[in-house]
Amino acid sequence: MGGLSLARTKVLQVLDRRGTVRQSVLAQELGRAPRSVTQSVEALEREGLVERTADPHDGRSKLVRLTPEGTRALISGTAAGEQVLREVFGAMGAEQLGNLDQLLDVLRAALSGAS
């Protein structure tokens, strides 16, 4: 997605949707270990895509927010990803898309039964 890994794009998507959040909330929302989120956030911060500040209510916690540059990167990455999907799925006919939809239903059912 425009030079961003999927994991880092997900961080930006959560921040775009939720606004400023504690880093621990971000980890919980992503279903990832706090340390791995810290590493992602630090990398994104070095690139100017997010900003971290001390939580005024809890000095041990950090607040994370998307920067304007982060918003631009997310928009660009999302547009690039959508273009790839249009190219891939646009090349498929209606019957192929119908078959794919059926296969995805089977996978969804199998995955929900496994959890």
N, C-alpha and C positions, 0 to 999 in steps of 0.2 A: 504494500500500500504506500506508494510514493516514497520508498526508502525506509519506512518504518516496519519493524517486525510486527507480527500479529499480536504478540504479548504487549508490546509497547503501545500499539494502536488501541488495544482494549483499555489500557490505563487512561489514555486521552479520551476515549469514548465515555468512560465512567465520569471523569472530571467534567466533560462537556454536559453530561446529563445531570449530574448531582451538584455541580459548583464546587466551592471550596469544601474539602473534607479532611478529617484526620487521616493520616497515613494508615492507621490501624483499620479504619472503616473501609478505606480503599482496598486493603488486603482482603478483608472479609467479603466485600462486594465481588472481588475477582476470584475468590475461592483459592487464594494462593497464600503461601507462607509469608509472614511479615518481612523476613529477610530478603526474599526474592523480589518483593515489591519495592523494598528500600533500594535495591540495586537498580531496578528499572527506573525508579523516580530520580535517583542520583544521575543516571545517564541522561534522562530527559531534561533534568535541570541544567546539566553541563551544556546541552544543546540549546538552552533557552526556551524550551517548549513548556516547562512547568516551573512554578516557583514554590519554594517551601519557606514557611515562617513558623516561629514558635507559637504554640497554642497559648493564648493569654490566660486560659482557664486551667491549663495543665502544662507546666514547663517541661515535662518529660515527653510530650507529644508534639508532633509536627503537623501543621496544616499544609495541604497541597492544593494548588489551583492551577488551572490552565492559563498560559500567557496568550497574548494576541498571536504570537508566532506559533504557539501550539495549536491554536484554533485554525490558523491558516494551513498548517501541516496536516491536521486532521481532515479538513475540507479537501485538500489536494489528494491525500491518500485515499479518501473515500471515493472521490470522483474517479481516480485511476482504477480502483478495485471494481467499481460499478461498470466501467468501460470494458474491463477484462471479462466480467460476467456476461455483458451484452454480446461480446464477440464470441464467447464460448457457447452460450445457450442460444444465441441468435442463429447460429449455424445449424441448430437441431430443428428437425421438423416437428409438427404437432404430435405425431405418433411416438417419436423418440422422447419428447418431453413428457408425454403421458406415461410411458414406460419408466422413465426416471422418477416420476412422481410416485408411482406404485412401489418402486424399489425403496425409495426414501420412507414410505409408510411402513414397509416391512422392517427396515432398519430401526425406525423410531420405536416400533412395537417391541422389537427384540431388545433394544437398549433399555426401554422402560421396564421390561420384565427382568432384566439382569440386575437392576439396581434395587 
